Structures are given as structure tokens and as C-alpha cells.
Amino acid sequence: MHTTLAKLYRPGVVKWALNCWPPFWGSGIKIVTISNDFREARLQLKLRWWNKNANRSQYGGSIFSLTDPVYALMLMGILGDQYYVWDKQASINFIKPGHTDLHADFLISQQQLDDILAATACGDKCFPEFIIHVKNAHGEVVSEVHRQLYVRKKPKYRDVEPSAMMESQTTVRSENIALVESLSPAESITSTSRVVTQDDRAARRYGQQR
């Protein structure tokens, strides 16, 4: 998320903007509520004559769209502009036809958030998964949607980039092995401890540079 956008990114603004967004508005999708901390949301899908399928029930594409950007937008609001957040993949299971207005509830628990923060602290990618149950006016589940997101801390906010650290250590160790192999047996015995020390120093030096 861009820094300027992050300053304007508030639940009320997001709700208003998405309710005016043509892909949502045209499909009959409406954001009913978003909590002030972005942890909870409820969306509704109205049954209209133009979003019915050939069987006169809710069009499956609209049901899928009901769940599309919601968790990503919620995490963007929670994590702010220090993270990349994208939808990665999703699947839907149609359980029964939707002959009424539909709704879906979205929740991000503290445990889920803690897991995401821990997994991404050093720059690693995280792929959190969520399950959404789309229900009809009677509270019956008509569809189950599985969504996977991509979350990663932006480079300038990372404590350490693990892949770069591993690459640096591998390079140092390769150089040390080559050095030991080039020495005579007597020299290699006295040099082993010095080589290990150089390895450790290189790792610490890399950490200071980061």
C-alpha cells in the first residue's frame, strides 16, 4: 500500500469506496459493516433480476466476488504500508442454490495475526488461509470459499532478509573450504579454528551492514 493511501485508509472510507466501486455495485454486493480495527466485516449480496443465473438463483460469479478482496483489504488496514498483501489463490464449493439475499462474515483472529507477524518479521513470505461460509437469509450455508493470501514485509522494513543471509554464509564457507584444501596437512590443522572464526565474523559483519 502506498504511504499516501495508508493515511486515508480508514474503515469508513473503505466501506464507502467499495460500495461505490462498479464491480461490487453492479453485482449487488454491499459492505454492511467493517470494524474500526479491520478485524471483522460483513458483506451482503442482493438477489436482483440482473444477477440471477439460468436457474433463477444467485449467479456463482457474484457469490465468488463477494469474498474476493475482503481479507486482503482487511489485512492492508491492519498491517499498514509496511507490508505487501495480495490475494494468491481461491476455490469455491457450491453447496446449494442461493434463492435469497446472501451474506458472509469475515474475521481475523489475534492468533492468525500473530502467526502472520511472526512469519514475516525477517522478510519471509507468508501464505495465510481463510475459509468463508456464504449463507442465505435463513442462515444456511450455500457456498464455502477457501482463500489464500500472500503477505510479505517490504524490504526497507525487514529486520534481516533470510535468503541473503544464507547466501552470504554459503559464500564464506565455500571460500573457507577452498582455503583449507589449498593448505598442507600441518597448516590445515592450525588454520581450521581461524577459518571458523572468519566464518562467524563474516556473518556478524553482514548483520551489522543490514
N, C-alpha and C positions, 0 to 999 in steps of 0.2 A: 504494500500500500504506500502511495506517495505521502510524504510528510504533510503537505498542504491538505490532502484529502483526510488524513488522520485527524487533523484539527476539527474538521467538520463532521467526523464520523460519530454520530450520536444516534441512539435508538429511534428517537422521534424523526430524525432526518432520514434515516434508512427506511423506516416504515413508510413515510410519505413518498420518498423517491421510488420505491419498488411498487407501491400501489398505483403510481402513475406510469410505470415502465410498461411499454406496449406488450412485450411477451407475456407479462403477468396479467395486465388488464384485459388483453384480448382473449386470454384463456379462461378468464373468470376467476383468477387467483387473487386472493386478498390477504395481506398480513393483518391479522386481528390484533395480536399483541407481541411486543418484544420487551423483555425485562430490562431494567436500567443497567444491569451488568452484562447483558448479552448472553446470559446463561440459559434462558428459556424463551421459546417463541411458539406461537400457534398460527397456522395458516389455514385458510378456507378455500375450497374450490366450489364455486357456484355451478349448478346444473342449468345451462342455458341451451336454447334451441340450436345455437351455432357451435356448441362444443360437445354435442351428442354424436355417438357413433351410429353405425347402421342398425344396431340393436336397441337404439334409443336409450343408451346408458352413457355414463361418463366416458369420454374419449381417453384411451390409455395414455396417449402422449401428454395430455393435460395432467393426468394423475402423476406421471413421472416428473413433469415440470414443476409440480407442486413442491417436490422435495429437492429440486436441483441445486440452487446456490445457497441454501439456507445455512447449513453447518459451516460452510466456508465463510460466509458473511459474519456469522456469529463469532467464529474464531478470529477473524480480522479485527472485530471490535474488541475482543478480549486481549489479544496479543499486541495489537498496535502495529506501528510501522517498522518494527524490528524484525518482522518475520514475513516470509513468503507463504501464502496459503492458496492452494488450488484444489479444485475437485480433480481426482485422478481417475476413478472408475466407479461404476454403479451397475446394479442389476435389480430387476423388479419381478416379483411374483404376483400375478393377478389371481386373487383367491375367489372373489365373487364380483358380479357386476355392481356398479355404483349407480343406483337409481335415484339418489337424493344428493343434496349438497354433501361434500366430503370435507374432512378436516384432518390435520396432522399436527402432533405436538413434537417439539424438538427440545432436547435437554442436554446440556454438557455438565457432567458432574465434576466435583472437585478432584476426585481420583483420576478421571480422564485428563483433566487439565494438568495435574501434577505429573502424570506419565508423559504428556507431550513436552512439558517444560524440561523434564529430566532427560528425555531422549534427544532433545535438540540443543541442549546447553552448549555443547562444544562444536556445533556446526553440522551434526549428523542429520540425515533426512528422517522424517517420521511419517508413518502412514496410518493415522488413526482411522478406525472403522466405526460406523454408526448404523443402527437399524431403526427404520422409521415405519410405523404402522399407520396406514391411511384408513380412516374409519368413516362410516356413513352416519346419518343423523340418529341412528339407533345405537351407536357405539360398537357396531360390528366391524371387524377388520375386513376391508375389501382388497387391500394390497399391502405387501411387505416389501420395503425397499432397503437394499444394502448399499451403503455408500462408503467409499474410501477416499481420504483426502491426502494431500501432500503438504507437509509443513516443514519449513527449514528456516533457521535464523540467517539473516543477511550477513554477508562476510564481515562487515565492519563491526558487527555486534557479537561475533563469535569469540569465545574465550580462547579456544585453540581449534585449529582445523585438523582433525584426526588423520585424514588421508595424507596431508602434507607432512605431519609429524612422522608418520610411519615411513614415508618416502625418504625423509631426511635420515632417519635412523638406519634404514636399509642401505643407503649410500655410504654412510660412515662405516658400517660393519663390513661392507664389501671392500672398502679401502683398507680396513684393518686386516682382513683375511689375506689380501694381496701382499700387504707389508710383511706379515708373519711368514708367508710361504716363500718370500724372497730372502729371508734370513737363514743363516746356518743354524743347525740344531742348538748349539750353545747360545747363540744370540736370541733365538726364539724363546728359550726358557726365561731369560731375563727380560724379554720385551713383552710377554703376554700381559702382565699386570699393567704395564704402561699403556698398551693398546686398549684394554678395557676402560682404563681411566679416561683415555681420549674419547671413547665412545660416550661415556657418561657426560663428559664436559660438552661435547657437541650437542647432546640432547638438551642440556641445561641452557646452552647458548641459544639454541633455537627457540626455547621457551621465552627467554629474555627479549629476543627480537620480536616475538609476537606481541 
